[in-house]
C-alpha cells in the first residue's frame, strides 16, 4: 500500500475547498493509497480524514504534542503518532509517504509542501511533490515559481519536478512518471 502525505488547511475555507478535500479523500481510497497527514480533526484535515475513514481507507496522523494537548487531534484514526514538535512531524510525514500533495491551505500548508520540494531538490526526499490546483488556488504561486526560473534562482529542470495539477488525471500521471531531481553537485 502506498501512502500520500497530504498537507492542507486547519481551516475549512469555503465550500469549494471542502468539496476538493472530499474528492481527494475518495480518490485516495479508490486508488489504494493510505493517508498520511497532520492528524487534525478540524478544517480540511478533518474533512479529508473523515472521508478516507468513511470510505474504508486508512489515515495515519502525526501531531505535535502541544497541538494534541489543545484537543486538535482527530479521534478515530488508524494510528496517531504524537511527536515533539512541527519539525519532527514534517520529517516523519515525509519519511512515511510515497507522495507529497498539497491541497489549499494557509502558511503552514505552504511551508510543508515547500520544504518537501526543497528537500527533493537536494536529494533528501524522493517523493513527487504536487500542489492540487483544480480551482486556481495556487495560480499565483505557480507564477512565482516561473519568476524564480526567469530570474535564475531555479532551473527549468527542477521546476518541472514540481506539479501544479488542475485535475486528478494530472496527479496520477505525475506520480506514474516521476523521477526525483538529479541532485546538483557543488564543486569547490
Backbone as CSV, one residue per row, in Angstrom:
resi,resn,N_x,N_y,N_z,CA_x,CA_y,CA_z,C_x,C_y,C_z
1,UNK,0.851,-1.187,0.000,0.000,0.000,0.000,0.890,1.241,0.000
2,UNK,0.638,2.143,-0.920,1.370,3.403,-0.945,0.677,4.407,-0.043
3,UNK,1.469,5.362,0.427,0.949,6.393,1.315,1.189,7.768,0.705
4,UNK,0.186,8.631,0.849,0.274,10.002,0.352,0.217,10.946,1.535
5,UNK,1.258,11.771,1.687,1.235,12.836,2.688,0.439,13.981,2.087
6,UNK,-0.655,14.334,2.744,-1.487,15.432,2.262,-1.372,16.585,3.246
7,UNK,-0.957,17.730,2.724,-0.858,18.955,3.509,-2.062,19.813,3.148
8,UNK,-2.799,20.271,4.157,-3.966,21.107,3.880,-4.339,21.901,5.119
9,UNK,-5.291,22.775,4.963,-5.645,23.735,5.988,-6.276,23.151,7.235
10,UNK,-5.960,23.784,8.356,-6.647,23.502,9.620,-7.936,24.317,9.683
11,UNK,-8.170,25.131,8.656,-9.444,25.830,8.458,-10.123,25.173,7.261
12,UNK,-11.435,25.316,7.171,-12.148,24.652,6.075,-12.162,25.454,4.782
13,UNK,-11.903,26.757,4.848,-12.040,27.558,3.644,-13.497,27.594,3.229
14,UNK,-13.742,27.879,1.963,-15.138,27.893,1.512,-15.544,26.517,0.990
15,UNK,-16.769,26.388,0.546,-17.305,25.075,0.161,-16.551,24.439,-1.007
16,UNK,-15.954,25.245,-1.867,-15.161,24.702,-2.973,-14.037,23.832,-2.439
17,UNK,-13.355,24.316,-1.403,-12.197,23.597,-0.873,-12.616,22.376,-0.066
18,UNK,-13.755,22.451,0.577,-14.280,21.273,1.272,-14.618,20.184,0.252
19,UNK,-15.209,20.576,-0.853,-15.532,19.625,-1.925,-14.259,18.979,-2.468
20,UNK,-13.208,19.772,-2.624,-11.930,19.237,-3.115,-11.346,18.241,-2.115
21,UNK,-11.397,18.556,-0.828,-10.874,17.631,0.193,-11.630,16.307,0.157
22,UNK,-12.937,16.371,-0.005,-13.755,15.151,-0.097,-13.379,14.360,-1.355
23,UNK,-13.225,15.067,-2.465,-12.848,14.423,-3.727,-11.497,13.714,-3.594
24,UNK,-10.541,14.369,-2.960,-9.214,13.772,-2.773,-9.309,12.565,-1.844
25,UNK,-10.124,12.653,-0.813,-10.317,11.514,0.087,-10.843,10.295,-0.651
26,UNK,-11.858,10.493,-1.491,-12.401,9.391,-2.300,-11.323,8.828,-3.241
27,UNK,-10.556,9.721,-3.862,-9.501,9.318,-4.792,-8.438,8.476,-4.086
28,UNK,-8.046,8.885,-2.879,-7.041,8.122,-2.135,-7.488,6.677,-1.935
29,UNK,-8.696,6.511,-1.431,-9.195,5.162,-1.133,-9.389,4.355,-2.419
30,UNK,-9.965,4.978,-3.432,-10.200,4.292,-4.712,-8.897,3.771,-5.311
31,UNK,-7.807,4.504,-5.101,-6.510,4.141,-5.674,-5.606,3.399,-4.691
32,UNK,-6.199,2.940,-3.591,-5.466,2.160,-2.587,-4.283,2.903,-1.973
33,UNK,-4.465,4.198,-1.751,-3.467,4.988,-1.044,-3.915,5.163,0.401
34,UNK,-2.971,5.023,1.332,-3.228,5.397,2.717,-2.955,6.889,2.858
35,UNK,-3.673,7.536,3.754,-3.484,8.952,4.042,-2.473,9.125,5.166
36,UNK,-1.492,9.983,4.940,-0.572,10.460,5.970,-0.843,11.952,6.068
37,UNK,-1.125,12.445,7.271,-1.467,13.868,7.390,-1.165,14.361,8.794
38,UNK,-1.486,15.611,9.060,-1.168,16.241,10.331,-1.970,15.772,11.520
39,UNK,-2.933,14.910,11.310,-3.675,14.316,12.422,-4.824,15.141,12.954
40,UNK,-5.070,16.300,12.361,-6.104,17.194,12.870,-7.512,16.735,12.560
41,UNK,-8.405,17.035,13.487,-9.810,16.723,13.299,-10.609,17.928,12.859
42,UNK,-9.926,19.036,12.598,-10.597,20.278,12.211,-10.158,20.681,10.810
43,UNK,-10.886,21.598,10.215,-10.528,22.147,8.924,-10.565,21.118,7.817
44,UNK,-9.825,21.412,6.737,-9.781,20.477,5.622,-9.149,19.157,6.036
45,UNK,-8.225,19.212,7.004,-7.636,17.964,7.508,-8.716,17.035,8.039
46,UNK,-9.619,17.578,8.820,-10.697,16.774,9.385,-11.644,16.254,8.325
47,UNK,-11.987,17.101,7.359,-12.869,16.697,6.257,-12.227,15.553,5.477
48,UNK,-10.952,15.696,5.173,-10.222,14.687,4.410,-10.157,13.360,5.163
49,UNK,-9.754,13.401,6.425,-9.622,12.169,7.217,-10.964,11.461,7.363
50,UNK,-12.009,12.233,7.615,-13.340,11.637,7.765,-13.758,10.929,6.480
51,UNK,-13.489,11.548,5.340,-13.840,10.945,4.054,-13.080,9.642,3.839
52,UNK,-11.775,9.667,4.084,-10.949,8.468,3.900,-11.445,7.338,4.792
53,UNK,-11.678,7.633,6.057,-12.107,6.597,7.001,-13.513,6.083,6.685
54,UNK,-14.416,6.975,6.304,-15.778,6.570,5.938,-15.769,5.648,4.720
55,UNK,-14.830,5.897,3.802,-14.708,5.068,2.597,-13.957,3.762,2.858
56,UNK,-13.522,3.540,4.092,-12.823,2.300,4.430,-11.318,2.353,4.281
57,UNK,-10.770,3.557,4.103,-9.324,3.706,3.977,-8.641,3.843,5.321
58,UNK,-7.324,4.027,5.265,-6.518,4.186,6.471,-5.960,5.597,6.533
59,UNK,-5.938,6.152,7.754,-5.441,7.508,7.972,-4.448,7.496,9.121
60,UNK,-3.225,7.920,8.820,-2.144,7.965,9.804,-1.809,9.424,10.089
61,UNK,-1.999,9.838,11.334,-1.758,11.214,11.715,-0.469,11.380,12.488
62,UNK,0.164,12.532,12.296,1.369,12.922,13.030,1.107,14.305,13.598
63,UNK,1.078,14.402,14.917,0.703,15.659,15.546,1.696,16.049,16.641
64,UNK,2.117,17.329,16.647,2.967,17.802,17.736,2.222,17.742,19.072
65,UNK,2.968,17.471,20.104,2.398,17.304,21.443,1.584,18.519,21.886
66,UNK,2.070,19.727,21.588,1.348,20.924,22.036,-0.030,21.046,21.377
67,UNK,-0.163,20.646,20.121,-1.475,20.681,19.463,-2.374,19.567,19.990
68,UNK,-1.792,18.432,20.269,-2.567,17.320,20.826,-3.168,17.714,22.175
69,UNK,-2.373,18.364,23.011,-2.857,18.787,24.339,-3.995,19.798,24.229
70,UNK,-4.049,20.538,23.122,-5.113,21.530,22.925,-6.360,20.941,22.278
71,UNK,-6.355,19.642,22.035,-7.551,18.977,21.526,-7.735,19.008,20.030
72,UNK,-6.656,19.210,19.271,-6.779,19.344,17.821,-6.855,18.014,17.075
73,UNK,-6.591,16.910,17.751,-6.471,15.613,17.065,-7.813,15.052,16.619
74,UNK,-7.772,14.378,15.479,-8.909,13.587,15.025,-9.006,12.375,15.940
75,UNK,-10.218,11.963,16.259,-10.418,10.936,17.280,-10.428,9.506,16.770
76,UNK,-10.611,9.277,15.498,-10.817,7.905,15.026,-9.856,7.530,13.906
77,UNK,-8.592,7.799,14.090,-7.612,7.488,13.059,-7.145,6.043,13.150
78,UNK,-6.580,5.568,12.068,-5.948,4.251,12.068,-4.813,4.246,13.078
79,UNK,-4.044,5.333,13.077,-2.949,5.493,14.032,-2.624,6.974,14.164
80,UNK,-2.402,7.417,15.384,-1.983,8.794,15.645,-0.656,8.745,16.384
81,UNK,0.356,9.375,15.815,1.674,9.442,16.425,1.878,10.854,16.958
82,UNK,2.136,10.951,18.250,2.405,12.249,18.870,3.912,12.475,18.840
83,UNK,4.317,13.626,18.321,5.738,13.951,18.193,6.052,15.215,18.981
84,UNK,7.336,15.476,19.155,7.775,16.586,19.994,7.415,17.956,19.420
85,UNK,7.590,18.129,18.105,7.370,19.455,17.516,7.061,19.336,16.018
86,UNK,6.793,20.479,15.406,6.421,20.512,13.987,7.540,20.023,13.070
87,UNK,8.783,20.338,13.401,9.898,19.898,12.560,9.935,18.375,12.483
88,UNK,9.742,17.722,13.604,9.734,16.255,13.627,8.508,15.734,12.889
89,UNK,7.375,16.401,13.056,6.163,15.986,12.333,6.394,15.985,10.833
90,UNK,6.947,17.066,10.318,7.181,17.161,8.877,8.136,16.069,8.406
91,UNK,9.175,15.840,9.168,10.161,14.822,8.815,9.529,13.430,8.799
92,UNK,8.746,13.111,9.812,8.118,11.786,9.908,7.062,11.587,8.822
93,UNK,6.301,12.631,8.532,5.301,12.522,7.467,5.969,12.240,6.125
94,UNK,7.039,12.969,5.844,7.725,12.786,4.576,8.331,11.385,4.488
95,UNK,8.906,10.914,5.588,9.524,9.582,5.606,8.483,8.476,5.443
96,UNK,7.282,8.702,5.944,6.227,7.679,5.884,5.539,7.625,4.528
97,UNK,5.694,8.665,3.724,4.907,8.807,2.497,5.694,8.445,1.244
98,UNK,4.933,8.201,0.181,5.490,7.961,-1.151,5.212,9.132,-2.094
99,UNK,4.316,10.016,-1.683,3.897,11.177,-2.472,3.610,12.306,-1.494
100,UNK,3.941,13.553,-1.883,3.609,14.734,-1.082,2.631,15.581,-1.894
101,UNK,1.451,15.829,-1.329,0.369,16.506,-2.045,-0.192,17.626,-1.184
102,UNK,-0.216,18.836,-1.723,-0.787,19.973,-1.003,-2.148,20.327,-1.584
103,UNK,-3.128,20.414,-0.703,-4.434,20.965,-1.048,-4.411,22.433,-0.646
104,UNK,-5.455,23.195,-0.912,-5.493,24.564,-0.430,-5.310,24.630,1.087
105,UNK,-4.627,25.654,1.515,-4.367,25.856,2.937,-3.661,27.180,3.142
106,UNK,-3.181,27.382,4.341,-2.532,28.630,4.697,-1.018,28.519,4.720
107,UNK,-0.409,29.338,5.586,1.049,29.407,5.663,1.670,28.066,6.038
108,UNK,1.024,27.313,6.921,1.562,26.014,7.324,1.591,25.030,6.172
109,UNK,0.538,25.020,5.381,0.474,24.147,4.205,1.578,24.511,3.221
110,UNK,1.734,25.803,2.989,2.766,26.274,2.070,4.157,25.908,2.586
111,UNK,4.364,26.055,3.890,5.653,25.689,4.483,5.948,24.206,4.259
112,UNK,4.954,23.364,4.502,5.166,21.919,4.416,5.487,21.460,2.995
113,UNK,4.724,21.902,2.005,4.989,21.463,0.635,6.264,22.107,0.102
114,UNK,6.567,23.335,0.528,7.811,23.981,0.099,9.018,23.228,0.638
115,UNK,8.939,22.802,1.888,10.043,22.042,2.471,10.195,20.693,1.772
116,UNK,9.095,20.020,1.501,9.163,18.726,0.811,9.831,18.885,-0.555
117,UNK,9.457,19.930,-1.295,10.039,20.176,-2.611,11.508,20.571,-2.495
118,UNK,11.822,21.420,-1.538,13.204,21.837,-1.328,14.090,20.643,-0.992
119,UNK,13.581,19.771,-0.136,14.337,18.567,0.228,14.510,17.648,-0.980
120,UNK,13.519,17.587,-1.856,13.645,16.777,-3.073,14.783,17.306,-3.941
121,UNK,14.899,18.607,-4.015,15.931,19.229,-4.852,17.341,18.942,-4.357
122,UNK,17.502,18.712,-3.047,18.842,18.431,-2.510,19.056,16.946,-2.234
123,UNK,18.098,16.115,-2.623,18.269,14.678,-2.514,17.773,14.039,-1.237
124,UNK,17.059,14.783,-0.400,16.587,14.246,0.880,15.126,13.802,0.860
125,UNK,14.454,13.916,-0.270,13.059,13.489,-0.392,12.848,12.926,-1.800
126,UNK,12.662,11.606,-1.918,12.480,11.014,-3.243,11.049,11.113,-3.779
127,UNK,10.148,11.717,-3.016,8.722,11.723,-3.350,8.345,12.830,-4.334
128,UNK,7.399,12.533,-5.234,6.851,13.600,-6.064,6.115,14.624,-5.197
129,UNK,6.239,15.895,-5.555,5.589,16.991,-4.822,4.571,17.656,-5.747
130,UNK,3.325,17.706,-5.272,2.209,18.155,-6.102,1.371,19.167,-5.335
131,UNK,1.011,20.256,-5.995,0.046,21.204,-5.447,-1.243,21.026,-6.235
132,UNK,-2.316,20.658,-5.556,-3.587,20.428,-6.237,-4.250,21.772,-6.487
133,UNK,-4.401,22.107,-7.763,-4.764,23.458,-8.178,-6.013,23.477,-9.054
134,UNK,-6.972,22.622,-8.732,-8.183,22.496,-9.549,-8.908,23.829,-9.731
135,UNK,-8.963,24.619,-8.711,-9.737,25.863,-8.749,-8.875,27.100,-8.953
136,UNK,-7.592,26.927,-9.229,-6.707,28.067,-9.430,-6.134,28.649,-8.152
137,UNK,-6.338,27.974,-7.031,-5.860,28.491,-5.741,-4.364,28.782,-5.770
138,UNK,-3.598,27.950,-6.441,-2.141,28.099,-6.448,-1.609,28.780,-7.709
139,UNK,-2.462,29.427,-8.497,-2.007,30.076,-9.728,-0.905,31.099,-9.475
140,UNK,-1.066,31.944,-8.475,-0.052,32.972,-8.206,1.264,32.353,-7.754
141,UNK,1.191,31.281,-6.989,2.412,30.592,-6.572,3.107,29.970,-7.784
142,UNK,2.331,29.412,-8.681,2.907,28.841,-9.896,3.609,29.930,-10.711
143,UNK,3.000,31.105,-10.802,3.635,32.231,-11.495,4.933,32.629,-10.802
144,UNK,4.924,32.612,-9.470,6.115,32.977,-8.710,7.257,31.986,-8.973
145,UNK,6.932,30.700,-9.042,7.969,29.718,-9.368,8.511,29.969,-10.772
146,UNK,7.648,30.388,-11.693,8.104,30.776,-13.022,9.071,31.952,-12.963
147,UNK,8.787,32.905,-12.079,9.699,34.039,-11.871,11.056,33.564,-11.360
148,UNK,11.045,32.586,-10.457,12.308,32.034,-9.945,13.151,31.490,-11.089
149,UNK,12.500,30.833,-12.040,13.215,30.299,-13.199,13.747,31.451,-14.042
150,UNK,12.892,32.435,-14.356,13.291,33.564,-15.202,14.425,34.370,-14.589
151,UNK,14.465,34.457,-13.262,15.484,35.266,-12.591,16.732,34.454,-12.218
152,UNK,16.741,33.170,-12.573,17.933,32.358,-12.370,18.087,31.735,-10.990
153,UNK,17.005,31.658,-10.224,17.078,31.061,-8.888,16.573,29.622,-8.843
154,UNK,16.013,29.147,-9.938,15.504,27.785,-10.029,15.683,27.327,-11.470
155,UNK,16.269,26.155,-11.648,16.453,25.658,-13.016,15.114,25.173,-13.575
156,UNK,14.998,25.234,-14.882,13.790,24.739,-15.546,13.611,23.250,-15.277
157,UNK,14.706,22.513,-15.235,14.650,21.071,-14.968,14.060,20.812,-13.587
158,UNK,14.503,21.554,-12.586,13.963,21.362,-11.234,12.530,21.881,-11.124
159,UNK,12.206,22.926,-11.848,10.832,23.436,-11.842,9.865,22.376,-12.362
160,UNK,10.294,21.607,-13.339,9.442,20.562,-13.905,9.256,19.385,-12.950
161,UNK,9.981,19.366,-11.844,9.829,18.314,-10.839,8.793,18.700,-9.783
162,UNK,8.121,19.811,-9.986,7.025,20.256,-9.121,5.774,20.327,-9.986
163,UNK,4.691,19.735,-9.507,3.469,19.675,-10.315,2.382,20.563,-9.720
164,UNK,1.813,21.422,-10.545,0.610,22.169,-10.200,-0.514,21.497,-10.986
165,UNK,-1.237,20.590,-10.338,-2.221,19.742,-11.020,-3.606,20.365,-10.987
166,UNK,-4.222,20.491,-12.148,-5.577,21.038,-12.237,-6.651,19.962,-12.118
167,UNK,-6.241,18.688,-12.174,-7.203,17.591,-12.055,-6.490,16.332,-11.579
168,UNK,-7.267,15.325,-11.249,-6.691,14.091,-10.708,-5.927,13.291,-11.757
169,UNK,-6.283,13.429,-13.027,-5.511,12.743,-14.071,-4.079,13.264,-14.098
170,UNK,-3.907,14.572,-13.932,-2.558,15.137,-13.890,-1.798,14.640,-12.665
171,UNK,-2.485,14.476,-11.547,-1.852,13.916,-10.347,-1.390,12.492,-10.636
172,UNK,-2.285,11.673,-11.171,-1.948,10.280,-11.499,-0.748,10.203,-12.443
173,UNK,-0.765,11.013,-13.488,0.316,10.993,-14.477,1.645,11.422,-13.859
174,UNK,1.620,12.471,-13.045,2.858,12.957,-12.435,3.459,11.889,-11.529
175,UNK,2.614,11.232,-10.737,3.091,10.163,-9.853,3.665,9.010,-10.683
176,UNK,2.963,8.613,-11.727,3.371,7.458,-12.534,4.713,7.664,-13.230
177,UNK,4.987,8.885,-13.677,6.183,9.131,-14.484,7.272,9.899,-13.743
178,UNK,7.098,10.112,-12.453,8.036,10.930,-11.686,9.374,10.231,-11.481
179,UNK,10.432,10.988,-11.676,11.763,10.582,-11.236,12.308,11.735,-10.405
180,UNK,12.957,11.439,-9.271,13.472,12.521,-8.423,14.457,13.402,-9.189
181,UNK,14.555,14.670,-8.796,15.509,15.555,-9.464,16.935,15.039,-9.304
182,UNK,17.732,15.283,-10.311,19.154,14.980,-10.193,19.730,15.968,-9.189
183,UNK,20.434,15.428,-8.223,20.997,16.276,-7.173,22.194,17.033,-7.731
184,UNK,22.152,18.343,-7.551,23.222,19.196,-8.049,24.485,18.970,-7.234
185,UNK,25.601,18.832,-7.926,26.898,18.698,-7.260,27.528,20.086,-7.178
186,UNK,28.094,20.382,-6.042,28.781,21.657,-5.850,30.279,21.390,-5.788
187,UNK,31.024,22.148,-6.541,32.475,21.961,-6.592,33.155,23.147,-5.947
188,UNK,34.244,22.862,-5.267,34.999,23.940,-4.592,35.953,24.590,-5.548
